[in-house]
Amino acid sequence: MNSIHRTKTVSLLLAGWAATSWIVSAAYSQSVLESPQAKVQMEADGFQFTEGPAVDAQGNIYFTDQPNDRIMKFDVDGKLTEFMKPAGRSNGMFFSKDGKLIACADEKNQMWEIQMDGSHRVLFEGFEGNKLNGPNDLWIDFNGRIFFTDPYYPRPWWQHKKQPQAKQAVYRVDGDGESITLMDDALVQPNGIVGDAKRRLLFVADIGDSKTYQYTIASDGTLVDRVLFCKRGSDGMTLDDQGNLYLTGGKGVTVYNKDGKEVDSIPVPETWTANVCIGGRDRKTLFITASDSLYSIRIQNAGLEN
């Protein structure tokens, strides 16, 4: 090979390498992970079905082991303890600004307000004279109002065999448990729910119709301007401070940016990924409740403040 051909070949190889590097770099710039080598790691196992992860002000994670009727705590030092048992068969949970743990107490279709000493009170347990279908997941807005989903999943511990409410819907209730208001009943089976107080947005996953919707929260707490965010449902979900939405279900976590474009996929070695939240000391660890285990993975962006 003469020098002209050799120089041309080397130039082409360098150009190809640069192009490939740019593509890899561009692809990774879309990722939410802390590094390209980041992988999920198991933090705890041996449960029956994990759900409802919620993060407190210090970054500790509380999650439910619903069939065993208990709430577990995984602290920022990696210590696992049993926080509460019995726990009303709690499912989805979220911390209020004053440090109380609000839980969808599935055993009697109630919503509980739990103190850090393990005591609790029932916030509410019905709508228009009937039981709720089964409060599943919740989020608390900037004014302390609770938005929650109420799908119908028959439980073995229930006495009733029929759906108590005519529709599976999204509701809003004042923080003191008064004034429950139906927000949206034009959904097949609402499940995951999360909001962004600064942007005044609420996201609701209609897992029964494989869709996730975005709403604007008006100043009076009503939901307006419902739009389709993405064509994927979710069991539970969370947001980071860049507006990325983390959806669950199946064998992993799927991430969409604030424009509704899929940007990342995080595989989890379990048959079902139920829910997620972002915690840890720096609020940059994604915690995943999946079947009988709790997993974590480091991400680039912090979770939203409650």
C-alpha positions as CSV (number, residue, x, y, z in Angstrom):
1,M,0.0,0.0,0.0
2,N,1.5,3.3,-1.0
3,S,1.6,6.3,1.4
4,I,-1.4,8.1,-0.2
5,H,-3.6,5.1,0.2
6,R,-2.3,4.4,3.7
7,T,-3.0,8.0,4.8
8,K,-6.5,7.8,3.2
9,T,-7.3,4.5,4.9
10,V,-6.1,5.7,8.4
11,S,-8.1,8.9,7.9
12,L,-11.2,6.9,7.1
13,L,-10.7,4.6,10.1
14,L,-10.2,7.6,12.4
15,A,-13.3,9.2,11.0
16,G,-15.3,6.0,11.5
17,W,-14.0,5.7,15.1
18,A,-15.0,9.3,15.8
19,A,-18.4,8.8,14.3
20,T,-18.9,5.6,16.4
21,S,-17.7,7.3,19.5
22,W,-20.1,10.2,18.9
23,I,-23.0,7.8,18.5
24,V,-22.1,5.9,21.7
25,S,-21.7,9.2,23.5
26,A,-24.9,10.6,22.2
27,A,-26.8,7.4,23.1
28,Y,-25.4,7.5,26.7
29,S,-26.1,11.2,27.0
30,Q,-29.8,10.2,26.9
31,S,-29.3,7.7,29.7
32,V,-30.4,8.4,33.2
33,L,-27.7,6.1,34.8
34,E,-24.7,7.4,36.7
35,S,-22.4,5.5,34.4
36,P,-22.5,3.1,31.4
37,Q,-21.4,0.3,33.7
38,A,-24.2,0.9,36.3
39,K,-26.3,-2.2,37.0
40,V,-29.1,-3.0,39.4
41,Q,-28.0,-4.6,42.7
42,M,-30.2,-6.5,45.1
43,E,-30.5,-4.8,48.5
44,A,-32.8,-7.3,50.2
45,D,-34.9,-10.3,49.3
46,G,-37.1,-13.0,50.9
47,F,-40.4,-11.1,50.8
48,Q,-43.6,-12.2,49.2
49,F,-44.4,-9.1,47.1
50,T,-42.8,-5.7,47.5
51,E,-44.6,-2.5,46.7
52,G,-45.1,1.2,47.6
53,P,-41.6,2.5,48.1
54,A,-41.5,6.0,49.7
55,V,-38.6,8.2,50.6
56,D,-38.4,10.4,53.8
57,A,-36.6,13.7,54.2
58,Q,-33.3,11.9,55.1
59,G,-33.4,9.6,52.1
60,N,-34.5,6.4,53.9
61,I,-36.8,4.1,52.0
62,Y,-40.0,2.6,53.3
63,F,-41.7,-0.2,51.3
64,T,-44.4,-2.7,51.8
65,D,-44.4,-6.5,51.8
66,Q,-48.1,-6.7,51.3
67,P,-48.9,-10.4,51.6
68,N,-47.0,-10.4,54.9
69,D,-48.9,-7.3,56.0
70,R,-45.8,-5.2,57.0
71,I,-43.9,-2.1,56.1
72,M,-40.1,-2.3,55.9
73,K,-37.4,0.4,56.3
74,F,-34.2,0.4,54.3
75,D,-32.1,3.2,55.7
76,V,-29.3,5.3,54.1
77,D,-26.7,3.1,55.8
78,G,-28.1,0.0,54.2
79,K,-29.8,-1.4,57.3
80,L,-33.1,-3.2,56.8
81,T,-35.7,-3.3,59.7
82,E,-39.3,-4.0,60.0
83,F,-41.1,-0.7,60.6
84,M,-44.7,-1.8,61.1
85,K,-46.7,-5.0,61.4
86,P,-49.7,-5.3,60.9
87,A,-49.9,-2.5,58.4
88,G,-53.4,-2.7,57.0
89,R,-52.1,-4.6,53.9
90,S,-50.6,-1.3,52.8
91,N,-49.8,-0.9,49.1
92,G,-48.7,2.5,47.7
93,M,-47.2,5.1,50.1
94,F,-46.0,8.7,50.1
95,F,-44.5,11.0,52.8
96,S,-46.3,14.3,53.6
97,K,-44.3,17.4,54.1
98,D,-44.7,17.1,57.9
99,G,-43.1,13.7,57.9
100,K,-46.2,11.4,58.1
101,L,-46.3,8.3,56.0
102,I,-49.6,8.2,54.0
103,A,-50.5,4.6,53.0
104,C,-53.1,3.0,50.8
105,A,-54.3,0.5,53.4
106,D,-55.7,-2.2,51.1
107,E,-57.1,-4.5,53.8
108,K,-60.2,-2.4,54.4
109,N,-60.1,-0.1,51.4
110,Q,-58.8,2.8,53.6
111,M,-56.1,5.5,53.5
112,W,-53.9,5.7,56.6
113,E,-51.9,8.4,58.2
114,I,-48.9,6.8,59.9
115,Q,-46.7,8.4,62.6
116,M,-43.1,7.5,62.9
117,D,-43.8,5.7,66.2
118,G,-46.0,3.3,64.3
119,S,-49.4,4.7,65.4
120,H,-51.9,5.5,62.8
121,R,-55.4,6.9,62.1
122,V,-57.8,6.3,59.2
123,L,-58.0,9.4,57.0
124,F,-61.0,8.0,54.9
125,E,-62.5,4.8,53.7
126,G,-65.3,5.4,51.3
127,F,-66.9,7.6,48.6
128,E,-70.6,8.5,48.3
129,G,-71.7,5.8,50.9
130,N,-69.7,2.9,49.4
131,K,-66.3,1.4,50.0
132,L,-63.6,2.4,47.6
133,N,-62.5,-0.2,45.1
134,G,-59.0,-0.3,46.7
135,P,-56.8,2.7,47.0
136,N,-53.6,1.7,45.2
137,D,-51.1,4.5,44.8
138,L,-50.9,8.2,45.8
139,W,-49.1,11.5,45.5
140,I,-49.4,14.6,47.7
141,D,-49.4,18.0,46.0
142,F,-48.0,21.5,47.1
143,N,-51.1,22.2,49.2
144,G,-51.1,18.8,51.0
145,R,-53.9,17.4,48.8
146,I,-53.8,13.7,48.2
147,F,-54.3,12.4,44.7
148,F,-54.9,8.7,44.5
149,T,-55.8,5.9,42.1
150,D,-58.6,3.5,42.9
151,P,-58.5,0.4,40.6
152,Y,-60.2,-2.9,41.4
153,Y,-58.0,-5.9,42.1
154,P,-59.9,-8.5,44.1
155,R,-57.9,-9.5,47.3
156,P,-58.1,-12.8,49.2
157,W,-58.6,-11.0,52.5
158,W,-61.8,-9.2,51.3
159,Q,-65.3,-10.3,52.2
160,H,-66.9,-8.5,49.2
161,K,-66.7,-10.0,45.8
162,K,-68.0,-7.2,43.7
163,Q,-66.5,-3.8,42.7
164,P,-67.8,-1.3,45.2
165,Q,-67.5,1.8,43.0
166,A,-69.1,1.9,39.5
167,K,-65.8,3.2,37.9
168,Q,-62.1,2.7,38.5
169,A,-61.0,6.3,38.9
170,V,-58.6,9.0,40.1
171,Y,-59.6,11.0,43.2
172,R,-58.5,14.0,45.2
173,V,-58.9,14.4,49.0
174,D,-57.9,17.1,51.4
175,G,-54.9,16.3,53.6
176,D,-57.2,15.9,56.6
177,G,-59.2,13.2,54.9
178,E,-62.2,15.4,54.2
179,S,-63.9,16.4,50.9
180,I,-63.1,13.5,48.6
181,T,-63.6,14.5,44.9
182,L,-63.8,12.4,41.8
183,M,-61.2,13.7,39.4
184,D,-61.3,11.4,36.3
185,D,-63.3,8.2,35.7
186,A,-62.6,7.9,32.0
187,L,-59.9,5.3,32.5
188,V,-59.8,1.6,32.2
189,Q,-57.7,0.7,35.3
190,P,-55.6,3.6,36.8
191,N,-52.7,2.5,38.8
192,G,-49.4,4.4,39.1
193,I,-49.5,8.1,40.0
194,V,-46.9,10.8,40.6
195,G,-46.7,14.6,40.3
196,D,-44.3,17.5,39.9
197,A,-45.3,20.3,42.3
198,K,-43.1,23.0,40.6
199,R,-44.4,22.3,37.1
200,R,-47.9,21.7,38.5
201,L,-48.2,18.4,36.6
202,L,-49.8,15.1,37.5
203,F,-49.1,11.8,35.7
204,V,-51.5,8.8,35.9
205,A,-50.8,5.4,34.4
206,D,-53.8,3.6,33.0
207,I,-52.3,0.2,33.2
208,G,-55.5,-1.4,31.8
209,D,-55.2,0.6,28.6
210,S,-51.4,0.7,28.3
211,K,-51.3,4.5,28.4
212,T,-49.9,7.2,30.7
213,Y,-51.6,10.6,30.9
214,Q,-50.4,14.0,31.9
215,Y,-52.6,16.6,33.6
216,T,-52.2,20.1,34.7
217,I,-53.1,20.8,38.3
218,A,-55.1,24.1,38.5
219,S,-54.8,26.4,41.5
220,D,-58.1,25.0,42.9
221,G,-56.8,21.4,42.7
222,T,-58.8,20.4,39.6
223,L,-57.2,18.5,36.9
224,V,-57.2,20.1,33.4
225,D,-55.6,19.7,30.0
226,R,-55.4,15.9,30.0
227,V,-53.0,14.7,27.3
228,L,-51.5,11.4,26.3
229,F,-47.9,11.3,27.6
230,C,-46.9,7.9,26.3
231,K,-48.4,4.7,25.1
232,R,-47.3,2.6,28.0
233,G,-49.0,1.8,31.3
234,S,-47.3,1.4,34.6
235,D,-47.8,-0.2,38.0
236,G,-45.9,2.5,40.0
237,M,-43.7,5.4,38.9
238,T,-41.5,8.3,40.0
239,L,-39.9,11.5,38.6
240,D,-36.4,13.0,38.8
241,D,-35.6,16.7,38.9
242,Q,-35.1,16.8,35.1
243,G,-38.6,15.7,34.4
244,N,-37.7,12.1,33.5
245,L,-40.6,9.7,34.3
246,Y,-39.7,6.1,35.4
247,L,-42.4,3.5,34.6
248,T,-42.6,-0.1,35.9
249,G,-44.1,-3.4,34.9
250,G,-42.7,-6.5,33.3
251,K,-39.0,-7.2,33.9
252,G,-37.6,-3.7,34.2
253,V,-38.0,0.1,34.4
254,T,-38.6,2.2,31.3
255,V,-37.7,5.9,31.4
256,Y,-39.3,8.7,29.4
257,N,-38.0,12.3,29.2
258,K,-40.3,15.3,29.8
259,D,-41.3,15.3,26.2
260,G,-42.7,11.8,26.4
261,K,-39.8,10.2,24.5
262,E,-38.3,6.9,25.7
263,V,-34.7,7.4,26.6
264,D,-33.6,4.5,28.8
265,S,-34.5,1.0,29.8
266,I,-33.2,-0.6,33.1
267,P,-33.5,-4.4,33.2
268,V,-34.4,-6.1,36.5
269,P,-33.9,-9.9,37.1
270,E,-37.5,-10.5,38.3
271,T,-40.8,-11.4,36.7
272,W,-42.5,-8.2,37.7
273,T,-41.3,-4.7,38.6
274,A,-44.0,-3.1,40.8
275,N,-42.8,0.3,41.8
276,V,-39.9,2.8,42.2
277,C,-38.7,5.9,44.1
278,I,-35.5,7.9,44.3
279,G,-33.7,8.1,47.6
280,G,-30.4,7.8,49.4
281,R,-28.4,10.5,51.1
282,D,-27.9,12.5,47.9
283,R,-31.3,11.4,46.5
284,K,-29.6,9.9,43.4
285,T,-30.3,6.2,44.0
286,L,-33.3,4.6,42.2
287,F,-34.9,2.0,44.4
288,I,-37.0,-0.7,42.7
289,T,-39.5,-3.0,44.4
290,A,-39.7,-6.1,42.2
291,S,-41.6,-9.3,43.1
292,D,-39.9,-10.6,46.3
293,S,-36.9,-8.2,46.4
294,L,-35.6,-4.7,46.7
295,Y,-33.1,-3.4,44.1
296,S,-31.2,-0.2,43.6
297,I,-29.2,1.5,40.9
298,R,-27.3,4.8,40.8
299,I,-28.7,7.6,38.5
300,Q,-27.5,11.0,37.3
301,N,-30.4,13.1,38.5
302,A,-31.9,13.6,41.9
303,G,-35.4,12.8,42.9
304,L,-38.0,15.5,43.5
305,E,-38.5,16.8,47.0
306,N,-41.8,15.9,48.6
